[in-house]
Amino acid sequence: MMKVVSRGVKMKMMVMVLMVIVVTEAKEYMKYKDPKQPLNARIRDLMKRMSLEEKIGQMTQIERMHVSPTLLKKYFIGSVLSGAGSSPSPKASAEEWVKMVNTFQKAALSTRLGIPIFYGADATHGNNNVYNATIFPHNVGLGATRDPALVKRIGAATALEVRATGINYNFAPSLAVCRDPRWGQCFESYSEDPKVVRAMTEFIPGLQGDIPASSRKGVPFLAGKAKVAACAKGFVGEGGTVNGIDKNNTELDFHGLLSIHMLPYLDSIRKGVISVMVAYSSWNGKKMHANRDLLTGFLKHKLKFRGLIISSWLGIDRITDPPHSNYSHSIEAGILAGIDIVMLEDNLTEFIDDLTYQVKSNNIPMSRIDDAVRRILRVKFTMGLFENPFADLSLLNQLGSQNHRELAREAVRRSLVLLKNGKSANQPLLPLKKDVQKVLVAGTHADNLGYQCGGWTVEWQGVQVSDLIVGTTVLNAIRKTVDPSTPVVHMKNPGMDLVKSQNFSYAIVVVGEVPYAEEKGDSTNLTIIEPGPSTIRNVCRVVRCVVVIISGRPVTIEPYLDKIDALVAAWLPGTEGQGVADVLFGQYGFTGKLPRTWFKSVDQLPMNVGDPHYDPLFPFGFGLTT
C-alpha cells in the first residue's frame, strides 16, 4: 500500500513539474524576438522588459578602441563605431573587420535581453577607413557631375564595400550647403546651391535601398543585408558659419535657414533616412546640440522624423566653452534637446553615471529616455538585426572590386571641370595628343594617392603618402594612356632652364591642396601649396601647359591664369586617377559644371550665385566642353 501511494505522489509531482515547464516556456515566449509580430508590438514588448540601465546603454555609442566585449556586456552598450583611422590593424583585411564586428555582436547578444548592436563608420567617399577600398571623388566633385543617378549608384557600391567589412551604419552623406569655401569641410558639401544638394540626396536610397511607395513619411527604411543605414549630417546650417569657420555660428533668419540649409533634410526624410547627425555649429548663438526647437520641435514633430538623432563625435561636450567644462549640464541639455544616441570616445562610465543620476533625479524625464530607446529599437528592427545580427564573408569580394573601380573612374571623368582651354579660342590645348615627342608631368600632386584622395582617407586628416592606398595616380594614368613610344618625364618642381632644355611637346602640371578635414582645413587665403605656384610659373612660361588642380574647393588661381594654356578643376578624385587621363587625352569629353563659384580674390568671400556683389573668376555652373 505504501508503495502504491508513493508511486501516485511521484506521478502527481511529475505532472506538476511538466506543467511548470510548460507554463515557464509559455512565459518565456518573447514577442520582440518574433519577426511575424508587427514592428510596434515588438518595440513595446522589448521596452517593457528593459531596465533603466539597459535603456541608457542603448543610448550610448563608444569608439572601438575604448570598449571590450566585457564592458559592452556590463553596460548593455547599444552601438560601437570606428573613428577615422580606427581599424583592427594597419592594412586590416575585410575578414579582420568582420571578425572584430562579430566579436562585439556576440557580446551584445549574450546580455539578458540579447539586443544586437549596430556598428558605425564614416564612409564618406567609399569605405575610406579600409585598406584596398575604392575611394570615390569627394562630394564637391560629385556635385560637379550634376548626376543624381550616378551618385545613387555610388551609394549602392559604397554600401556593398561597407557591408563587406561587417559595418552596417554609415555616417554619410553630408548635406551641408557650403556657402564659404574657407570652411574646412567644404569638400564634403555637394554645392553652394541647395537645389544641387537636394538632388544628391539620391545617395541615401543608394545606401539604404528605395523606400516602398506605401511607406509612411519619416519612417526609417533599409532594404536588406546588402544595404547600410545612412546618416544625414550635420543638422542644420553648418555650411553657413561666419567666415567659414568650422563649428562656428550661422547668422541667419528662420526663412534663410529653411530655404538654404533645411531643404535637403526634407528630401532625406522622405527617402527613409535612418538617422540624422547634429551639427557642431550654432544657429544665431544657440548650439545645435542643445537646440530643442529644431531637434525635437521641428525635426521630430513638424517633419515627423521617426528615425534616430545622433550626436557628432564628442558633440555634446562642445555645448560648453571650453568643451567638457560642465559635462553634466551638457548631458542634460543635449538629451532634453532630443539627441537619442551620444557618440563617445573614452568617457563611458562618466556619461552613463551622470545620465542615470539625471533621470533618477527627474532632471530628465523617463519619457525622453523612452522616446530615444523607441527610436533606436525601431531602427534595429528595421535593419533586421534581431534576425541577422552577424556579419558574414559573402561580400568580401566587393571591397575594391573592379566594377566599383570602374564606377569611380566614371565619376572622376564626369566630375572634371574645364575652366580654360587655350590662350585664345582658336588655339585649344585639350584634348592632348598621345603620340608626341616628349611629355613633362610636373607638380607635387601628380604621383601621390594621399593628396589625390584628400581628408577622410585612411586617417581623419587623410595621409600624404601613397603606400596606404590602392589606386592609380594621375602620373601612372598618363603613362598608361600616351603612345608607348612617347617618353613621360616626371619632375615635381623643375627649374625654368631645365624645362627649356628638354624640348617637351607639352606639360601637365598637377598641383593643389594637402589633405585636411574639419577645422584643420579652415583657410583664410585658399592657396595652392608650395612649390605649386613656382612650378606653374617655371613650366607654363616655357612650354604649353595644362594645370590640373587637386583641391576640395576653389583656390587662388587668378595670378597665374594668364600663364596657363588650359585649366582643369579635378577636385579630390580618389583612387581612380585614370579617369583624369581619360578626359585629358580625349577618350571622353569634359562635361562637369562648377558646383561652387570660383572667386577672383578671397577678399570677395563669402560670395554665392545671386549675391548683389557677384563678380566671379568663373561663375557657378561654368564648365567648358570638349
Backbone hydrogen bonds, N-H to C=O, Kabsch-Sander energy under -0.5 kcal/mol:
donor,donor_aa,acceptor,acceptor_aa,energy
5,V,1,M,-2.2
6,S,2,M,-2.2
7,R,3,K,-2.3
8,G,4,V,-2.2
9,V,5,V,-2.7
10,K,6,S,-2.4
11,M,7,R,-2.5
12,K,8,G,-2.3
13,M,9,V,-2.7
14,M,10,K,-2.5
15,V,11,M,-2.4
16,M,12,K,-2.6
17,V,13,M,-2.5
18,L,14,M,-2.5
19,M,15,V,-2.4
20,V,16,M,-2.5
21,I,17,V,-2.5
22,V,18,L,-2.6
23,V,19,M,-2.9
24,T,20,V,-3.0
25,E,21,I,-2.9
26,A,22,V,-2.3
27,K,23,V,-2.6
28,E,24,T,-2.1
29,Y,26,A,-1.0
31,K,29,Y,-0.7
33,K,30,M,-1.6
34,D,31,K,-1.8
37,Q,34,D,-1.9
42,R,38,P,-2.1
43,I,39,L,-2.3
44,R,40,N,-2.5
45,D,41,A,-2.3
46,L,42,R,-2.3
47,M,43,I,-2.6
48,K,44,R,-2.0
49,R,45,D,-0.6
49,R,46,L,-1.0
50,M,46,L,-0.7
50,M,47,M,-1.0
55,K,51,S,-2.1
56,I,52,L,-2.7
57,G,53,E,-1.8
58,Q,54,E,-1.5
59,M,55,K,-1.0
60,T,57,G,-1.5
61,Q,342,V,-2.2
62,I,79,S,-1.7
63,E,344,L,-0.7
63,E,345,E,-0.6
64,R,81,L,-2.6
66,H,63,E,-2.1
67,V,64,R,-1.2
72,L,68,S,-2.7
73,K,69,P,-2.0
74,K,70,T,-2.3
75,Y,71,L,-2.4
76,F,72,L,-0.5
77,I,72,L,-1.5
78,G,57,G,-2.4
78,G,60,T,-0.8
79,S,60,T,-1.3
80,V,118,F,-1.7
81,L,62,I,-1.9
82,S,120,G,-2.2
83,G,81,L,-0.6
86,S,83,G,-2.6
87,S,85,G,-1.0
92,A,89,S,-1.7
97,W,93,S,-1.8
98,V,94,A,-2.6
99,K,95,E,-2.4
100,M,96,E,-2.2
101,V,97,W,-2.6
102,N,98,V,-2.5
103,T,99,K,-1.6
104,F,100,M,-1.8
105,Q,101,V,-2.3
106,K,102,N,-2.6
107,A,103,T,-1.5
108,A,104,F,-2.1
109,L,105,Q,-2.4
110,S,106,K,-0.9
110,S,107,A,-0.6
111,T,108,A,-1.3
118,F,78,G,-0.9
120,G,80,V,-2.5
121,A,169,Y,-1.6
122,D,82,S,-0.6
123,A,121,A,-1.3
124,T,122,D,-1.2
125,H,126,G,-0.9
126,G,123,A,-0.6
128,N,126,G,-2.5
130,V,127,N,-2.1
133,A,130,V,-1.6
135,I,133,A,-0.5
136,F,125,H,-1.6
136,F,134,T,-0.7
138,H,572,L,-1.8
140,V,187,F,-1.9
141,G,138,H,-1.3
142,L,138,H,-1.6
143,G,139,N,-2.6
144,A,140,V,-0.9
145,T,141,G,-0.7
145,T,142,L,-0.8
146,R,142,L,-0.7
146,R,143,G,-0.6
147,D,142,L,-0.6
151,V,147,D,-1.9
152,K,148,P,-2.3
153,R,149,A,-2.0
154,I,150,L,-2.1
155,G,151,V,-2.2
156,A,152,K,-2.1
157,A,153,R,-2.2
158,T,154,I,-2.7
159,A,155,G,-2.3
160,L,156,A,-1.7
161,E,157,A,-2.1
162,V,158,T,-2.5
163,R,159,A,-2.8
164,A,160,L,-1.8
165,T,162,V,-1.3
166,G,163,R,-2.1
167,I,162,V,-1.4
168,N,119,Y,-1.3
169,Y,119,Y,-1.4
170,N,229,A,-3.2
171,F,121,A,-2.6
171,F,169,Y,-0.5
172,A,170,N,-2.3
175,L,233,K,-4.5
178,C,176,A,-0.8
178,C,191,S,-0.7
179,R,239,G,-2.9
183,W,180,D,-2.1
186,C,183,W,-1.7
188,E,185,Q,-2.0
189,S,186,C,-1.6
192,E,595,P,-1.9
196,V,193,D,-0.8
197,V,193,D,-1.8
198,R,194,P,-2.6
199,A,195,K,-1.9
200,M,196,V,-1.8
201,T,198,R,-1.3
202,E,199,A,-1.1
203,F,200,M,-1.9
204,I,201,T,-1.9
206,G,202,E,-1.4
207,L,203,F,-2.1
208,Q,204,I,-3.1
209,G,205,P,-2.0
215,S,212,P,-1.7
218,G,269,I,-0.8
219,V,216,R,-1.7
221,F,272,G,-2.0
223,A,208,Q,-2.6
227,K,224,G,-1.7
228,V,207,L,-2.0
229,A,168,N,-2.5
231,C,172,A,-3.0
232,A,275,S,-2.3
233,K,173,P,-2.0
235,F,277,M,-3.0
238,E,234,G,-0.8
240,G,237,G,-1.9
241,T,238,E,-0.8
242,V,249,N,-2.5
244,G,241,T,-2.1
245,I,242,V,-1.7
248,N,245,I,-1.6
250,T,282,S,-2.4
251,E,249,N,-0.6
252,L,250,T,-0.8
257,L,253,D,-2.3
258,L,254,F,-2.5
259,S,255,H,-2.8
260,I,256,G,-2.0
261,H,256,G,-0.6
261,H,257,L,-1.3
262,M,257,L,-1.8
263,L,258,L,-1.0
265,Y,262,M,-1.6
266,L,262,M,-1.2
267,D,263,L,-1.7
268,S,264,P,-2.0
269,I,265,Y,-2.4
270,R,266,L,-2.0
271,K,267,D,-1.4
272,G,269,I,-1.6
273,V,268,S,-2.2
275,S,230,A,-1.0
276,V,308,L,-2.0
277,M,232,A,-2.5
278,V,310,I,-2.2
279,A,235,F,-2.9
282,S,248,N,-2.0
283,W,286,K,-2.5
284,N,250,T,-2.4
286,K,283,W,-1.7
287,K,285,G,-0.6
288,M,281,S,-2.2
290,A,287,K,-1.7
291,N,288,M,-1.4
292,R,290,A,-1.3
295,L,291,N,-2.5
296,T,292,R,-1.8
296,T,337,A,-0.5
297,G,292,R,-2.4
298,F,293,D,-1.5
299,L,294,L,-2.6
300,K,295,L,-1.1
301,H,296,T,-2.2
302,K,297,G,-1.6
303,L,298,F,-2.8
305,F,299,L,-1.9
306,R,218,G,-3.0
308,L,274,I,-1.9
310,I,276,V,-2.6
310,I,308,L,-0.5
311,S,341,I,-2.4
314,L,343,M,-1.4
315,G,312,S,-2.8
318,R,314,L,-0.7
318,R,315,G,-0.8
319,I,316,I,-1.7
320,T,317,D,-1.0
324,H,317,D,-2.3
325,S,322,P,-1.5
327,Y,324,H,-0.6
330,S,326,N,-2.0
331,I,327,Y,-2.7
332,E,328,S,-2.2
333,A,329,H,-3.0
334,G,330,S,-2.7
335,I,331,I,-2.6
336,L,332,E,-2.3
337,A,333,A,-1.5
338,G,334,G,-0.9
338,G,335,I,-0.7
339,I,334,G,-2.0
340,D,309,I,-2.5
341,I,309,I,-1.8
342,V,59,M,-2.6
343,M,341,I,-0.5
344,L,61,Q,-3.2
344,L,342,V,-0.6
351,F,347,N,-2.0
352,I,348,L,-2.4
353,D,349,T,-2.8
354,D,350,E,-2.0
355,L,351,F,-2.7
356,T,352,I,-2.3
357,Y,353,D,-2.1
358,Q,354,D,-2.5
359,V,355,L,-2.1
360,K,356,T,-2.4
361,S,357,Y,-1.9
362,N,359,V,-1.4
363,N,358,Q,-2.1
364,I,358,Q,-1.5
368,R,365,P,-1.1
369,I,365,P,-1.2
370,D,366,M,-2.8
371,D,367,S,-1.9
372,A,368,R,-2.0
373,V,369,I,-2.6
374,R,370,D,-2.6
375,R,371,D,-1.8
376,I,372,A,-2.2
377,L,373,V,-2.9
378,R,374,R,-2.2
379,V,375,R,-2.0
380,K,376,I,-2.2
381,F,377,L,-2.9
382,T,378,R,-2.4
383,M,379,V,-2.4
384,G,381,F,-1.2
385,L,380,K,-2.0
388,N,384,G,-2.6
396,L,393,L,-1.3
398,Q,395,L,-2.3
399,L,396,L,-1.4
401,S,398,Q,-1.6
405,R,401,S,-2.1
406,E,402,Q,-2.3
407,L,403,N,-1.9
408,A,404,H,-2.5
409,R,405,R,-2.3
410,E,406,E,-2.2
411,A,407,L,-2.3
412,V,408,A,-2.3
413,R,409,R,-2.3
414,R,410,E,-2.3
415,S,411,A,-1.4
415,S,412,V,-0.5
416,L,412,V,-1.2
417,V,569,A,-2.2
418,L,416,L,-0.5
418,L,624,L,-0.6
419,L,417,V,-0.7
419,L,567,L,-2.7
420,K,567,L,-1.4
422,G,565,D,-3.2
427,Q,424,S,-2.0
432,L,584,L,-3.0
436,V,434,K,-1.1
439,V,487,P,-2.5
440,L,506,Y,-2.0
441,V,439,V,-0.5
441,V,489,V,-3.1
442,A,440,L,-0.5
442,A,508,I,-2.5
443,G,491,M,-0.8
443,G,492,K,-1.6
445,H,510,V,-2.2
446,A,443,G,-1.1
446,A,510,V,-0.5
448,N,445,H,-0.7
452,Q,448,N,-2.0
453,C,449,L,-1.9
454,G,450,G,-2.0
455,G,516,Y,-0.5
456,W,460,W,-2.2
457,T,459,E,-1.3
458,V,128,N,-2.9
459,E,457,T,-2.8
460,W,84,A,-0.5
462,G,459,E,-1.3
469,I,466,S,-1.9
471,G,469,I,-0.6
472,T,575,T,-3.3
475,L,446,A,-2.8
477,A,473,T,-2.2
478,I,474,V,-2.3
479,R,475,L,-2.3
480,K,476,N,-1.8
481,T,477,A,-1.1
481,T,478,I,-0.7
482,V,478,I,-2.4
483,D,434,K,-1.5
486,T,483,D,-2.6
489,V,439,V,-3.2
489,V,487,P,-0.5
491,M,441,V,-1.9
491,M,489,V,-0.5
499,V,495,G,-2.0
500,K,496,M,-2.3
501,S,497,D,-1.8
502,Q,498,L,-0.6
502,Q,499,V,-1.0
503,N,499,V,-0.5
503,N,500,K,-0.7
504,F,499,V,-0.5
505,S,438,K,-3.1
506,Y,438,K,-0.8
507,A,544,R,-2.4
508,I,440,L,-2.9
509,V,507,A,-0.5
509,V,546,V,-2.7
510,V,442,A,-2.9
510,V,508,I,-0.6
511,V,509,V,-0.6
511,V,548,V,-2.0
513,E,550,I,-2.2
520,K,517,A,-1.3
521,G,518,E,-2.4
522,D,519,E,-1.2
523,S,182,R,-2.1
529,I,512,G,-2.4
532,G,529,I,-2.3
535,T,531,P,-2.5
536,I,532,G,-2.3
537,R,533,P,-2.2
538,N,534,S,-3.0
539,V,535,T,-2.4
540,C,536,I,-2.5
541,R,537,R,-1.2
542,V,539,V,-1.3
543,V,539,V,-2.2
546,V,507,A,-2.2
547,V,566,A,-2.9
548,V,509,V,-3.3
548,V,546,V,-0.6
549,I,547,V,-0.6
549,I,568,V,-2.9
550,I,511,V,-2.9
550,I,548,V,-0.6
551,S,549,I,-0.8
551,S,571,W,-0.7
556,T,526,L,-3.2
560,Y,557,I,-1.9
561,L,557,I,-0.7
561,L,558,E,-1.0
563,K,560,Y,-1.2
564,I,560,Y,-0.8
564,I,561,L,-0.9
565,D,545,C,-1.1
566,A,545,C,-1.7
567,L,420,K,-1.9
568,V,547,V,-2.8
569,A,417,V,-2.8
570,A,549,I,-2.4
570,A,568,V,-0.8
571,W,549,I,-0.7
574,G,452,Q,-2.0
575,T,135,I,-1.7
576,E,135,I,-0.6
577,G,472,T,-1.9
577,G,575,T,-1.4
579,G,576,E,-1.7
580,V,577,G,-1.2
581,A,577,G,-1.3
582,D,578,Q,-2.4
583,V,579,G,-1.0
584,L,580,V,-2.4
585,F,581,A,-2.2
586,G,583,V,-1.3
587,Q,582,D,-1.7
588,Y,582,D,-1.3
592,G,416,L,-1.3
593,K,144,A,-2.3
594,L,622,F,-2.7
598,W,618,F,-2.6
599,F,597,T,-0.7
604,Q,601,S,-2.0
605,L,602,V,-1.6
611,D,608,N,-2.4
614,Y,611,D,-1.5
617,L,598,W,-2.3
618,F,598,W,-1.9
621,G,594,L,-1.8
622,F,619,P,-2.2
624,L,418,L,-3.0
626,T,590,F,-0.7
